[in-house]
């Protein structure tokens, strides 16, 4: 069985930067632990914007500059980065300009994958969209979201997203 872990947007701006979130801060240790114990393929997404962000459709609805490529806020959290650096297997990183990543799905599809596990941020935006994309791209694969290793914008929207994912036959553990 081929498994893939997808670590979504564990970047400084979402944790303690411009979009600081106490729920995100809380999950960092459990995300690090999960990465440390993972033995299979690892894929990492990076929310990536440029200095024109505020003029984009997303920037007009969320007018807070974040994850501007090359800034400290764009980088992975140092503890998450250290956990990834301890791994022996190849780690594939993807910059994504929007919530879901078609490039990630295409690369996951290069080899037959039986199970895809999602952890990271934000449950109600990028975890939701990427897990539904994975279910769409890989209808026969088991898609799992580790609820306690994800954080939403608020606890309420985190739980609402988990409910939506369950309705789409994504396993929430």
ZIQUINOR-V472503 format. One record per backbone hydrogen bond with DSSP energy under -1.0 kcal/mol. CO is the residue of the C=O (numbers start at 1). NH is the residue of the N-H. Records with the same first field share a line. If there is no record, write none. Layout:
CO=NH  NH
This chain:
2=114  115
3=41
4=117
5=43
6=119
7=45
8=121
9=11
10=77
11=15
12=16  17
13=19
15=21
17=20
21=25
22=26
23=27
27=31
28=32
29=33
30=34
31=35
32=36
33=37
35=38
41=5
42=92
43=7
44=94
46=96
49=69
50=53
52=55
53=56
56=60
58=62
62=64
67=49
68=71
73=13
75=12
77=81
78=82
79=83
80=84
81=85
82=86
84=87
92=44
94=46
96=48
101=105
102=106
103=107
104=108
105=109
107=110
114=142
115=4
116=144
117=6
118=146
119=8
120=151
122=125  127
123=128
125=129
126=130
127=131
128=132
129=133
130=134
131=135
132=136
133=137
134=138
138=141
142=116
143=171
144=118
145=147  173
146=149
147=150
149=120
151=123
154=158
155=159
156=160
157=161
158=162
159=163
160=164
161=165
162=166
163=167
165=170
166=169
171=145
